Amino acid sequence: MGSELFSILLLIIGIGLGALVTFTILYLKKNDAYKKAEKILDDAKNDADKLKCELISKNEQEIEKVKNDALNELKEKKEELKRSEDRLLQREASLDKRDELYQAREANISSKEAKLEEDSLMIQNEKSKVDELKKEEEEKLEKISKLSKNEAKDILMDIVRKDMEMDINKYIKEQEEEAKLIADKKAKELIVTSMQRYSADISSDQTVTVVNLPNDEVKGKIIGREGRNIRTLEAVCGVDLIIDDTPEAVVVSSFDPLRRDIARVTLETLIKDGRIHPTRIEEIYDKTCRDFNEKILEYGNDALFELGIGKMDQALVELVGKLHFRTSYGQNCLQHSIEVGQLAGVMAGELNEDVTLAKRAGLLHDIGKAIDHDIEGSHVELGVNIAKKYHENDVVINAIGSHHGDCEATSVISNLVAVADGLSASRPGARNDSLENYIQRLTGLEEVANKIDGVSKAYALQAGRELRILVDPEKIDDLGSRKVARDVKKEIEANLKYPGTIKVTVVRETRAIEEAK
């Protein structure tokens, strides 16, 4: 019993000692932590004070810098405002001075207008006085001459008519004497006649194509039984076939060069094939047309590729290809259009304009020539309609319309196309315009007579050496016909250039027609 109490007592004492030791250890640790915490807080406080001082110093420096910058900027703004104010004052002074000048000019103009009105009134008064004096003088002249104004006019007209008759007779006599005295007139007439025939041959060369035959027996096959083959060829191809005594040759005639070329290839194919009858003619013609359509598209696409032009409507490409079969003064129209496109593109590049658009306008500037032989109208007008139909750029449309001066050019590219067109056409050897000049000379000769009132028809004959004029007998009498001849002669001598002499013949014919019933 006593040992158990002792053990319990020892246990209680051990527990108390352990608790005491534990409490002591914890108390010591707590005091040490408090000391460390106080040290950390002191260090942190010292660091914060130090950082605060640094930040305050730094902020003060930045504030000083911002303050200085603001002061400098404010100073610059004030100086700039002062300069602006000075400029405004100078401008205001200049405007005041200009206003004074305008007012002075207005006053000057007003004074001039007033003076002009006074001068106008003075001129009107003087004119009235002159008219009155003129009337008085005419009345005095009528009293002195004892003739009225109309009677004096009739007498003067009789004198002029007699003078004209004398001049005409003298002119005819001079011509007869000249024909008798100058022996080489006959030779000149022969030369001019030869020139006339030669020019006709040039004209026919541009409208006909000769197809060579292997032998003359083929002519019979081309004609066919009762002429059915030749009629079919002419109807299908739209051309005239001329079969005459020329050995081993047939002439294809048409003003459309494409149609003429298709007819030539069709006829050559039929001759090689040997089978010539209406059905075969239509088959070969259809095949040739298909081949030509592909060839035309190829010509058009080659032109686009050469110029570097982008997409274009297929129908428009076909029209471009058709230009290959057209010529102007002997110059191939497609080659001419490509040259114009290249030249316009080069010049547009130098001027910083749209090169592709300039090339497109140059290529299409003569597009109307592809159809001007099928549709009435100038190639310029037709070209503008085509470009509008296929929705081309307005610059292209204006370039087509203005390259011959038919309308005003509204862009730099339009002017460049007109310049390029002139360059391509005027370079040496590009065109042969002798036939055109010949036709224009004869046309101009006829126009001189046609513009006279009372002339019904006028014909230039003998290569332009004679102008025969038919007048309306109801409007022009015999004396009037002599006056027409004289007026035409003077007009030709004054305004036309011509070789040798031109004989002017006026024909006045009166017919009386009755029908017996």
VENMO-V179926 format. One record per helix or strand of 3 or more residues. SS is the DSSP state (@ for helix, = for strand). FROM is the first residue (numbers start at 1). LEN is the number of residues. If there is no record, write none. Layout:
ss=SS from=FROM len=LEN
ss=SS from=FROM len=LEN
This chain:
ss=@ from=2 len=144
ss=@ from=149 len=33
ss=@ from=185 len=21
ss== from=208 len=5
ss=@ from=217 len=7
ss=@ from=225 len=13
ss== from=240 len=3
ss== from=249 len=5
ss=@ from=257 len=17
ss=@ from=278 len=30
ss=@ from=314 len=12
ss=@ from=333 len=18
ss=@ from=355 len=10
ss=@ from=367 len=4
ss=@ from=379 len=11
ss=@ from=394 len=9
ss=@ from=412 len=15
ss=@ from=434 len=17
ss== from=455 len=7
ss=@ from=462 len=3
ss== from=466 len=6
ss=@ from=478 len=18
ss== from=503 len=6
